[in-house]
Amino acid sequence: MTFSFVEGATSDLSFEARGATLEALFAAAAEALLAATVADPGAVEARERVPLALAEPDLELLLLRFLNELVFLRDARGLLLRAGPLRVEPGAEARLAGELVGERIDRARHQLEADVKAVTAHGLRVERAGAGWRAAVTLDV
Amino acid sequence: MSRGFEGYGCGMAHPRALERIGECVYELAPGLRPGMRVPVRVFGSEALVAALDDQVFVQAANVATLPGIVEASLCMPDAHWGYGFPIGGVAAFDPASGVISPGGIGFDINCGMRLVRTDLVWDDVRPRLAELIDALAAQVPAGTGREGFVRLSKREFDAVLREGAGWAVRSGYGTPGDLAYTEAGGCFAGADPACVSARAIERGQHQLGTLGSGNHYLEVQVLRPEAVFDAELARAFGLDRPGQVVVMFHCGSRGFGHQVATDYLHRFLRAMPAKFGLPVIDRELACAPIDSTEGREYHAAMCCAANMSFANRQVILHRVREVFARVFGRDAAALGIRTVYDVAHNTAKFERHRVGGQERTLLVHRKGATRAFPPGHPELPEAYRATGQPVVIGGSMETGSYLLAGVATGAASFFSTAHGSGRTMSRHAARKRTSGRELLKQMEARGVLVRAASLSGLAEEAGYAYKDVDAVAEASERAGLSRRVAHLLPVANVKG
């Protein structure tokens, strides 16, 4: 499970994520979003759990929805979250079920970085890469 | 001038010529990309157009393929590439055969500018500038996750969504005069909170009165006598003394508008192939027929977000008045504080325009583009009926901003003009060039006090990351979209 930020367009932040499985890929993408949001993602502790169940017409839209859920939970409820146990199933209706884990923003411990306003569909890709998976994502900040 | 386009895999044949059809107008003919229904028309000087990212043309050509588009897919002089539409993109659609697209409005629905005049001059403010900007930074929260001072129940928030700035004035956060000097009176008709998700409401309910982050800001600016282009228009707009101090702010509908856009993007992407048989050429160009349940509901939700944004800027003005009254020891009315104009630059609106000699109702999308109604337009307040609508163009914190006015020749762009200077450098690249701390020092050395919610965010907003706002304002005038009234220079900035 890895991610790296790449040079994107002028008004945003883009990253690539990789994972051996779809679950690892989604977890890597969530980790990238968290790394864009706080200076030290390692300081985000697993104090709260948020269950999640999503369905979209394909894997790319499912990843988009998943990441936008994380944006919503941070902006509306002040939660910094990463992927907990997930199950991702491709298909005519791609599905995700599982949990997000993390904690409320504590400005004494969490130095906030980019205010990600939305995850965009611009250049969004989820594709096979060798034995695993790769995704390209652009954040509107 | 001609330009080639290669290698975008979007089916555009090449080489493709951009023909100059006016002093500051260029055209990409239909047929150069499969499915284009109308030409792409770009307004700008030769230098600005030559510097445009090729993706601007690809995106504008994509917009030209949308059903029901009227006349042309337009780009303003500050265009740069965005999501779906380019930023600086304008497109009008026939209400019966056309579409509505969140990508033609932007995630930050009704992101906009408000310019506020005062009777104060630089000599009055200079000795108290640090106190003033510290108080403004304290009273107008900026940055990630900040909430405002207005605490609303769900029911009260619904009233904000229906009434916009009118709710704020009714609740004691402003004067009726503020509404007269706000686009559409600070309220888009057609808002229906029932079309907004509970999640959008949860996200936005406590964000009223906050600036947000990114390129949003609140500035104290000075009108230097040498920076006035048209003294008569400036006077009519309330800019009537040398060294006059004004306040300008740039913000939008915060997380609420973003959630509305995200919700409907997902909904439209499902419905486009399945229900409407519309091809998805770029997911960010997701759309629905205006005359469909999805299209009508998005319009009603988008109007809610536009109204939340008008209310947000109205509440911020209330805080500005409180701060000035406290710092200068006189009430805001005695200080001559009033709205010059509040204008949106991320919206879609039903408007009447003449096309081919006939007046028609069209849904005009303006994404990073400012409405600029000409003198005599019936929607302008009495005080501006003879002058044309004030247009506020925000520049970077280093280069200053512009006040312009709508003109009759703006009919060529559905009375739209530029909205800002437009980024030319990625946030990442801007950060690598200068640190926020260094930029803060440089600004202070030049006499501009900056209070930033985030130092790294500050570095992203350096002047070199943007187009030259002077060139954008000049090109807007030469292209006949609006005329320059005054250049306003910052002396203090609260940065989101």
Interface residues (C-beta under 8 A of the other chain):
Chain A: F5 E7 G8 A9 T10 S11 D12 L13 T37 E56 P57 L61 L64 R65 N68 V71 F72 R74 D75 A76 R77 G78 I105 L112 E113 A114 D115 K117 A118 T120 A121 H122 L124 D140 V141
Chain B: D53 Q55 H80 W81 G82 Y83 G84 I87 F107 D108 G143 T144 G145 R199 E202 R203 G212 S213 G214 G255 H258 Q259 A261 T262 L265 H266 L269 R270 D282 R283 E284 A286 R423 T424 M425 S426 R427 H428 A429 S454 S456 G457 A465 G496
